Amino acid sequence: MTIFPPLVIPQTIAAGPGPGNTDARVLARFAGAGLADHMHPDVLRGMIECKQMLREVMGTKNVHTFGVAGTGWSGLDVMFSAVMPGDKVVMFVNGTFSGIDGLTVRMKAATADELAANPMDPQPASVIIIDVPHGQSVTGEIAEKALAEHKPKWAAMAHSETGSGRVNDIKGFSDACEKHGAMGLVDAVSSLGVEDFSIDDYPGVHGWASCPQKGICCLPLTYAPVSFTDHYIDVLKSTGTRTFVHHPIMEARHWGIIDGKDSEKGVYHRTHSAYAVAAFHEALRITLEQTVAQRAADYRFHEAALRDALSAMGCEITSNMTSLVVLNLPAELAGREMELVQHCRAQNFGIWPTLSEPVQVRIGILNLLTQSAITDIVTRFAQAMRDLGATVDQEAVEAALDRHYGRAIAAE
């Protein structure tokens, strides 16, 4: 029998699209949870408070707002579980992850025969995929045209697509859904806690799914936030769904949401971890202390600094997200994107390539919202480019950062 030595994972800078850098307060609450009894009164109270705080963060009065145990994949699967075989769905795709959402929808909507014909990549006749070119956003005009033509039961879109770094038009999407009677479903994995929005402002959208480890800055494998309107729940009650674990109504019961109402006290649940509850609770507390609006403003401010510095290195920015920069390298490094990314990661500097063509570089700033953190990212990336033989004008890079942060100091 082989007993391996203890696993030691070094401290890294998570400078990619996610997971983000977990706040030290969250880690402390996770490690400091002093019990394993999932029915302890403090655990049940924490779950009730998480549910209430999450409604504040998401900006909603939806009773069916809670956390799904797992990562963003789990939350998305719960949201899409209402899609039944044969349902007509329009799915907007403009990157890797909305593309995966599209595969999920095709699997859910496929009839038995359609699924058997191609189990890993079904092509149901009832699903229309609207492909938007990489590097472009889904606009309200695109949504309006597609929904006017196809009149689906469901329409789905990612709010922020990290595969290409594009923010999509959530208002235009919601308006088109309302106008044409479609029920909107939104992948908010990369926008919740980053963008300043309240989901109740988008009445055409009836289902939302996010994740714990990006804008919420919690640990992976804790809770993926979801929220559903009463109309979504009523439709689900009338059609049912072919899942048990990821059934939205049954999942809500674990959080004391029964028959459309909140239980006044905690209820028996499927062994939610006291550690995960404590971490999620603290992450939501931090979000509300900072406020969603202020956090969104901080992301805009620091992304602009990073963008200016990368442009000074000769990179071409093609994204419009505020937590992630997607770029083309200067001509002298074109074609060496993967080599550069691997070089950075070997130094515990975790940037990412795009996961589909064209290959680009992605640099994220999740929970890295300080001048020192941005300067560190810029310095490391510039050195990595030099290591591969590129010429970087360090004075120009530093001047770009100084201008950006100097203006902020002067404004104060």
Secondary structure in CASP SS format (residue, H / E / C, confidence):
PFRMAT SS
TARGET T0000
AUTHOR 0000-0000-0000
METHOD secondary structure of the structure
MODEL  1
M C 1.00
T C 1.00
I C 1.00
F C 1.00
P C 1.00
P C 1.00
L C 1.00
V C 1.00
I C 1.00
P C 1.00
Q C 1.00
T C 1.00
I E 1.00
A E 1.00
A C 1.00
G C 1.00
P C 1.00
G C 1.00
P C 1.00
G C 1.00
N C 1.00
T C 1.00
D C 1.00
A H 1.00
R H 1.00
V H 1.00
L H 1.00
A H 1.00
R H 1.00
F H 1.00
A H 1.00
G H 1.00
A C 1.00
G C 1.00
L C 1.00
A C 1.00
D C 1.00
H C 1.00
M C 1.00
H C 1.00
P H 1.00
D H 1.00
V H 1.00
L H 1.00
R H 1.00
G H 1.00
M H 1.00
I H 1.00
E H 1.00
C H 1.00
K H 1.00
Q H 1.00
M H 1.00
L H 1.00
R H 1.00
E H 1.00
V H 1.00
M H 1.00
G C 1.00
T C 1.00
K C 1.00
N C 1.00
V C 1.00
H E 1.00
T E 1.00
F E 1.00
G E 1.00
V E 1.00
A E 1.00
G E 1.00
T C 1.00
G H 1.00
W H 1.00
S H 1.00
G H 1.00
L H 1.00
D H 1.00
V H 1.00
M H 1.00
F H 1.00
S C 1.00
A C 1.00
V C 1.00
M C 1.00
P C 1.00
G C 1.00
D C 1.00
K C 1.00
V E 1.00
V E 1.00
M E 1.00
F E 1.00
V E 1.00
N C 1.00
G C 1.00
T H 1.00
F H 1.00
S H 1.00
G H 1.00
I H 1.00
D H 1.00
G H 1.00
L H 1.00
T H 1.00
V H 1.00
R H 1.00
M H 1.00
K H 1.00
A H 1.00
A C 1.00
T C 1.00
A H 1.00
D H 1.00
E H 1.00
L H 1.00
A H 1.00
A H 1.00
N C 1.00
P C 1.00
M C 1.00
D C 1.00
P C 1.00
Q C 1.00
P C 1.00
A C 1.00
S C 1.00
V E 1.00
I E 1.00
I E 1.00
I E 1.00
D E 1.00
V C 1.00
P C 1.00
H C 1.00
G C 1.00
Q C 1.00
S C 1.00
V C 1.00
T C 1.00
G H 1.00
E H 1.00
I H 1.00
A H 1.00
E H 1.00
K H 1.00
A H 1.00
L H 1.00
A H 1.00
E H 1.00
H H 1.00
K C 1.00
P C 1.00
K C 1.00
W E 1.00
A E 1.00
A E 1.00
M E 1.00
A E 1.00
H C 1.00
S E 1.00
E E 1.00
T C 1.00
G C 1.00
S C 1.00
G C 1.00
R E 1.00
V E 1.00
N C 1.00
D C 1.00
I H 1.00
K H 1.00
G H 1.00
F H 1.00
S H 1.00
D H 1.00
A H 1.00
C H 1.00
E H 1.00
K H 1.00
H H 1.00
G C 1.00
A C 1.00
M E 1.00
G E 1.00
L E 1.00
V E 1.00
D E 1.00
A C 1.00
V C 1.00
S C 1.00
S C 1.00
L E 1.00
G C 1.00
V C 1.00
E E 1.00
D C 1.00
F C 1.00
S C 1.00
I H 1.00
D H 1.00
D H 1.00
Y C 1.00
P C 1.00
G C 1.00
V E 1.00
H E 1.00
G E 1.00
W E 1.00
A E 1.00
S C 1.00
C C 1.00
P C 1.00
Q C 1.00
K C 1.00
G C 1.00
I C 1.00
C C 1.00
C C 1.00
L C 1.00
P C 1.00
L C 1.00
T E 1.00
Y E 1.00
A E 1.00
P E 1.00
V E 1.00
S E 1.00
F E 1.00
T C 1.00
D H 1.00
H H 1.00
Y H 1.00
I H 1.00
D H 1.00
V H 1.00
L H 1.00
K H 1.00
S H 1.00
T H 1.00
G C 1.00
T C 1.00
R C 1.00
T C 1.00
F C 1.00
V C 1.00
H C 1.00
H C 1.00
P H 1.00
I H 1.00
M H 1.00
E H 1.00
A H 1.00
R H 1.00
H C 1.00
W C 1.00
G C 1.00
I E 1.00
I E 1.00
D C 1.00
G C 1.00
K E 1.00
D E 1.00
S C 1.00
E C 1.00
K C 1.00
G C 1.00
V C 1.00
Y C 1.00
H C 1.00
R C 1.00
T C 1.00
H C 1.00
S C 1.00
A H 1.00
Y H 1.00
A H 1.00
V H 1.00
A H 1.00
A H 1.00
F H 1.00
H H 1.00
E H 1.00
A H 1.00
L H 1.00
R H 1.00
I H 1.00
T H 1.00
L H 1.00
E H 1.00
Q H 1.00
T C 1.00
V H 1.00
A H 1.00
Q H 1.00
R H 1.00
A H 1.00
A H 1.00
D H 1.00
Y H 1.00
R H 1.00
F H 1.00
H H 1.00
E H 1.00
A H 1.00
A H 1.00
L H 1.00
R H 1.00
D H 1.00
A H 1.00
L H 1.00
S H 1.00
A H 1.00
M C 1.00
G C 1.00
C C 1.00
E E 1.00
I E 1.00
T C 1.00
S C 1.00
N C 1.00
M C 1.00
T C 1.00
S C 1.00
L E 1.00
V E 1.00
V E 1.00
L E 1.00
N E 1.00
L C 1.00
P C 1.00
A H 1.00
E H 1.00
L H 1.00
A C 1.00
G C 1.00
R C 1.00
E H 1.00
M H 1.00
E H 1.00
L H 1.00
V H 1.00
Q H 1.00
H H 1.00
C H 1.00
R H 1.00
A C 1.00
Q C 1.00
N C 1.00
F E 1.00
G E 1.00
I C 1.00
W E 1.00
P E 1.00
T C 1.00
L C 1.00
S C 1.00
E C 1.00
P C 1.00
V C 1.00
Q C 1.00
V E 1.00
R E 1.00
I E 1.00
G E 1.00
I C 1.00
L C 1.00
N C 1.00
L C 1.00
L C 1.00
T C 1.00
Q H 1.00
S H 1.00
A H 1.00
I H 1.00
T H 1.00
D H 1.00
I H 1.00
V H 1.00
T H 1.00
R H 1.00
F H 1.00
A H 1.00
Q H 1.00
A H 1.00
M H 1.00
R H 1.00
D H 1.00
L C 1.00
G C 1.00
A C 1.00
T C 1.00
V C 1.00
D C 1.00
Q H 1.00
E H 1.00
A H 1.00
V H 1.00
E H 1.00
A H 1.00
A H 1.00
L H 1.00
D H 1.00
R H 1.00
H H 1.00
Y H 1.00
G H 1.00
R H 1.00
A H 1.00
I H 1.00
A H 1.00
A H 1.00
E C 1.00
END
